[in-house]
Amino acid sequence: MNLSKAQITELLQNEENEANLLRRADEVRHQFVGDEVHLRGLIEFSNICRNNCQYCGLQRNNKKLARYHMSEEELLHTAKQAIDMGFKTLVLQSGEDMYYSQQRMCKIIEGIKKYDVALTLSIGERDYAEYKAFREAGADRYLMRIETTDKDLYNRLDPGMSWQHRHECLLMIKELGYELGSGIMVGLPNQSVESIAEDLLYLKEIGVDMAGIGPFIPHPQTPLKNAGGNNLHLSLRTMAIMRLLLEDINIPATTAMESLHPQGRIMALKGGANVVMPNVTEGEYRRLYELYPGKACVDDTPLHCRTCIGAKIAAIGRKVGQGYGGHKNKMPQRIKQ
C-alpha cells in the first residue's frame, strides 16, 4: 500500500482510530502472510559492546553490568538445544563484541548450519568482507536496526557512530543476498511523529524483508534514564502502518512490547505481526543481556518460553509455523551439509 508521509503522520497521531488501524493491519497480515506465527529462537551470546549508544543497557560505559560472552562450545550447545525444541530458525544476537572475529564467527555459523535450521545474525556493523564471509559460511538473514532516520537524533544518541555508515551496511547486507531485517525505536527523546513516518518510508524504500518496531524503554544505567519512552500504543500503531506499507514482510511481536504489557506480544500479533522470538538463552546470561529494564520472561527457562508462547498463539486461533518462515518463502541456503 502506498501512503504519504502526511497520511502516515495522521495515522500515528490518531489514537481514537487505533483499534481500526490494528484491525486493518491484521486483515492485511492474514491476506498476505497467512495465519502462521514463525518462531525464532533467540540466543544472546555476548553482552560486550564497543559502542556507547545512549539508550542501551549494554553500552560500554555501563560499568555496573557484569559482562560475558559465550564460548564456541556453549553457543553450539545452546543452538542444539533450541533445535531439539523444534526451532527452525535461530537468531544469534550480541553487542558489537569483536572477540568474535570473522574466522570465529564463520566456524560458529558452519557448526550450526550442520543442522536443519535457518540462521539469522544480529551482531552489528562489520565490513563488507566479513558480511560476505558470514554469508558464504551459511548465514541466511541479517538483522540490524537503523533505529531512526533523523540523522541529528542518531548522532546525539549514538556518539562516535555514523548514520551513513549504518545505512551503507544495510545496503551491503542486501547486496550479498541476505534476507534483510531492520527496524526502528519508537518514543525516543525529541523524536517526532513526522520522523517516525520518515523511518517507515525509509524501511519501505530499502526493501526490508523484516521490520522490527520496538518501544524505547529507559535504562537506569544510561544517560537517558529519566527520559519518557514506554509508549506501547504509539509502537503498535507504528507496527500496524508498517504492515500496511509492506504487506508481505515478516514483522515480529517484540519482547519490549510484552515488557510494557503482559499481553503486549498478543496485542502485536492481533495488529499485524507474524513473528515471535522466544529467548532460548540459558541461566544467568538471560538476566545479563539487559538492553532495557523489566525484560519479559527473563526468569523463565527456554522450554517454558517456547511452551508459553505456543499456548498464547493457539489461544488467538493462530498456529506455529513449521517451516523456516522466510520472506516470500525464500529457502535458507545450505540447509543440508
C-alpha positions in Angstrom: 0.0 0.0 0.0 1.2 3.5 -0.8 0.9 6.1 2.0 2.3 9.5 2.0 4.3 11.0 4.9 1.2 13.2 5.8 -1.1 10.2 5.8 1.3 8.1 8.0 1.7 11.0 10.4 -2.1 11.3 10.7 -2.5 7.6 11.4 0.3 7.8 14.0 -1.4 10.7 15.8 -4.9 9.3 15.7 -5.3 7.5 19.0 -9.1 7.1 18.6 -8.6 5.2 15.4 -6.1 2.8 16.8 -8.4 -0.2 17.1 -9.5 0.2 13.4 -5.9 0.6 12.3 -4.7 -2.6 14.1 -7.7 -4.5 12.7 -6.9 -3.4 9.2 -3.3 -4.4 9.6 -4.4 -7.8 10.9 -6.5 -8.3 7.8 -3.6 -7.4 5.6 -1.4 -9.8 7.5 -3.9 -12.6 7.1 -4.2 -11.9 3.4 -0.5 -11.7 2.5 1.3 -13.9 5.0 -1.4 -16.1 6.5 -2.1 -17.3 10.0 1.2 -19.0 10.8 3.3 -17.4 13.5 7.0 -18.0 12.9 9.2 -18.6 15.9 12.8 -17.6 16.0 15.0 -19.0 18.8 17.0 -16.0 20.2 20.5 -16.7 21.5 22.0 -13.7 23.3 25.6 -14.8 23.2 27.5 -11.7 24.3 26.6 -8.5 26.2 30.0 -6.9 25.4 29.8 -3.9 23.1 32.3 -1.5 21.7 29.6 1.2 21.2 28.2 3.7 23.7 24.6 4.1 22.5 22.9 6.4 25.0 19.7 4.3 25.2 21.2 0.8 25.6 22.0 -1.0 28.8 24.8 -2.8 27.0 26.7 0.5 26.3 30.4 0.3 27.1 30.1 3.0 29.8 27.8 0.9 31.9 30.3 -0.2 34.5 27.7 -1.9 36.7 26.9 -4.6 34.2 28.7 -7.9 34.6 29.9 -8.8 31.1 30.0 -12.2 29.4 30.5 -13.9 26.1 29.7 -17.5 25.3 32.4 -19.8 24.2 32.0 -21.5 20.9 31.1 -24.7 22.7 28.4 -23.0 24.9 26.9 -21.3 21.8 26.7 -24.5 19.8 25.3 -26.4 22.8 22.6 -23.7 23.2 21.8 -23.8 19.5 21.5 -27.6 19.5 19.1 -27.5 22.5 16.9 -24.9 20.7 16.9 -27.0 17.5 15.9 -30.1 19.6 12.9 -28.0 20.9 11.7 -27.6 17.4 13.0 -24.2 16.3 13.6 -24.0 12.6 15.2 -20.5 12.8 17.9 -19.3 15.2 18.9 -15.7 15.8 22.4 -15.1 17.1 22.4 -11.7 18.8 25.1 -9.8 20.7 26.6 -6.4 21.3 29.4 -5.4 18.9 31.9 -7.8 20.5 35.0 -8.0 18.3 36.2 -11.1 20.2 34.0 -12.8 17.6 36.3 -12.4 14.6 35.5 -13.3 11.1 37.2 -16.7 11.5 35.5 -17.4 14.8 32.0 -16.4 13.6 32.4 -18.5 10.4 33.2 -21.5 12.4 30.2 -21.0 14.6 27.9 -20.5 11.6 29.2 -23.6 9.9 28.7 -25.6 13.1 25.0 -24.5 13.5 24.3 -24.9 9.7 25.0 -28.6 10.0 21.5 -28.9 11.4 18.3 -28.3 9.5 17.9 -24.7 10.5 17.8 -21.2 9.1 20.2 -18.7 10.7 19.9 -15.0 11.4 22.8 -12.8 12.6 22.3 -9.7 14.7 25.8 -8.6 15.6 26.0 -5.1 14.3 28.3 -3.2 11.9 31.0 -5.2 10.1 32.9 -4.6 6.9 31.9 -6.0 3.5 34.4 -8.8 3.6 33.0 -10.1 6.9 29.4 -9.9 5.8 30.4 -11.8 2.6 32.3 -14.5 4.7 29.4 -14.9 7.0 27.0 -15.3 4.1 29.3 -17.9 2.4 29.6 -19.8 5.7 25.8 -20.2 5.6 24.1 -17.3 7.3 20.7 -16.7 5.7 19.5 -13.5 7.3 20.9 -10.4 9.0 19.1 -8.1 11.4 20.3 -4.6 12.2 18.1 -1.7 13.1 18.6 1.7 11.7 16.8 3.0 14.9 16.0 6.4 13.4 16.4 8.2 10.1 16.7 11.6 11.9 20.5 12.0 11.5 20.8 14.7 14.2 18.9 12.5 16.7 21.0 9.5 15.7 24.2 11.4 16.2 23.1 12.5 19.6 22.1 9.1 20.7 24.9 7.1 19.1 28.1 9.1 19.7 31.1 8.1 17.7 28.9 6.2 15.2 27.8 7.3 11.7 24.2 7.1 10.4 25.5 7.0 6.8 27.8 4.1 7.6 25.0 2.1 9.2 22.8 2.8 6.1 25.7 1.6 3.9 26.0 -1.6 6.0 22.3 -2.4 5.3 22.9 -1.9 1.6 25.9 -4.2 1.7 23.8 -6.9 3.5 21.1 -6.7 1.0 23.5 -6.8 -2.0 25.0 -10.0 -0.6 21.7 -11.8 -0.8 20.8 -12.0 2.9 17.2 -11.6 3.9 17.4 -8.1 5.4 15.9 -7.2 8.7 16.0 -3.7 10.1 13.7 -1.6 12.3 13.3 1.5 14.5 12.8 2.5 18.1 9.6 4.4 19.0 9.4 7.1 21.7 13.0 8.3 21.7 13.6 11.7 23.3 12.8 14.5 20.8 11.6 12.1 18.2 8.6 13.5 16.3 5.8 11.5 14.6 6.9 13.1 11.4 10.3 11.5 12.0 8.7 8.1 12.6 6.8 8.5 9.3 10.0 9.1 7.5 11.5 6.0 9.2 8.7 3.8 7.9 9.1 5.2 4.4 12.8 4.5 4.6 12.3 0.9 5.5 9.9 0.5 2.5 12.4 2.3 0.2 15.3 0.0 1.0 13.1 -3.1 0.8 13.5 -4.8 4.1 12.3 -8.5 4.4 11.7 -8.0 8.1 10.9 -4.9 10.2 11.1 -4.8 14.0 9.3 -1.9 15.7 10.1 -1.6 19.4 9.2 0.9 22.1 12.1 2.9 23.8 12.3 1.8 27.4 14.7 3.9 29.6 17.5 2.0 31.3 18.6 3.3 34.7 22.3 2.9 33.9 22.2 5.1 30.9 22.2 8.9 30.3 18.5 8.6 29.2 17.4 7.0 32.5 15.0 9.9 33.1 13.6 10.1 29.6 10.0 9.3 28.8 9.5 6.4 26.5 7.4 3.4 27.3 4.9 4.2 24.6 3.3 0.9 23.8 0.4 2.3 21.8 2.4 4.5 19.5 4.6 1.5 18.9 1.6 -0.7 18.0 0.3 2.0 15.6 3.7 2.3 14.0 3.9 -1.5 13.6 0.5 -1.6 12.0 1.4 1.0 9.5 4.5 -0.9 8.6 2.2 -3.9 7.8 0.1 -1.7 5.5 3.2 -0.3 3.7 4.9 -3.7 3.2 2.2 -6.3 3.2 4.2 -9.5 2.9 7.2 -8.9 5.1 7.9 -10.5 8.5 7.1 -8.4 11.5 7.9 -9.5 15.0 5.8 -9.0 18.1 8.7 -7.7 20.1 9.6 -8.7 23.6 9.8 -5.0 24.5 6.1 -4.7 23.9 5.5 -7.6 26.4 7.7 -5.9 28.9 5.3 -2.9 28.9 2.1 -5.0 29.0 1.5 -8.7 29.9 -0.3 -9.2 26.6 2.0 -6.9 24.5 3.0 -9.6 22.1 -0.5 -10.8 21.6 -1.7 -7.3 21.0 1.0 -7.0 18.3 0.0 -10.4 16.8 -3.5 -9.1 16.5 -2.3 -5.9 14.9 -0.2 -7.2 12.0 2.7 -9.1 13.5 3.5 -12.7 12.4 6.8 -13.5 14.2 7.8 -14.1 17.8 11.4 -14.5 19.0 11.4 -16.6 22.2 14.6 -16.3 24.2 16.5 -19.6 24.3 19.5 -18.2 26.2 20.0 -20.1 29.4 20.7 -19.2 33.0 22.4 -16.0 34.2 23.1 -14.9 30.6 19.3 -14.2 30.2 19.4 -11.6 33.0 22.7 -10.1 32.0 21.6 -9.3 28.4 19.8 -6.2 29.6 19.1 -3.9 26.7 16.4 -2.3 28.9 14.9 -3.0 32.3 12.0 -5.2 33.1 12.6 -7.5 30.2 9.8 -10.1 29.9 10.5 -13.7 30.5 13.9 -13.1 32.0 13.4 -15.6 34.8 11.9 -18.3 32.5 13.6 -21.4 31.1 13.8 -21.7 27.3 11.4 -24.6 27.3 8.9 -22.6 29.4 9.1 -19.7 26.9 8.6 -22.0 24.0 5.6 -23.7 25.6 4.1 -20.4 26.9 4.1 -18.6 23.6 2.8 -21.6 21.7 -0.2 -21.7 24.0 -0.8 -18.0 23.6 -0.6 -18.3 19.8 -3.1 -21.2 19.9 -5.5 -19.2 22.2 -5.9 -16.5 19.5 -6.7 -19.0 16.7 -3.2 -18.9 15.1 -0.7 -21.7 14.7 3.0 -22.0 15.0 4.7 -22.2 11.6 6.5 -25.5 10.8 8.8 -24.1 8.1 11.7 -21.7 8.0 9.4 -18.7 7.7 11.4 -16.7 5.2 10.1 -13.7 3.3 8.2 -14.7 0.2 9.0 -18.4 1.0 12.7 -17.9 0.5 14.6 -21.0 1.4 17.6 -20.6 3.6 20.9 -21.5 2.0 22.8 -24.7 2.7 20.2 -26.3 4.9 21.8 -29.7 4.4 25.5 -30.1 4.8 
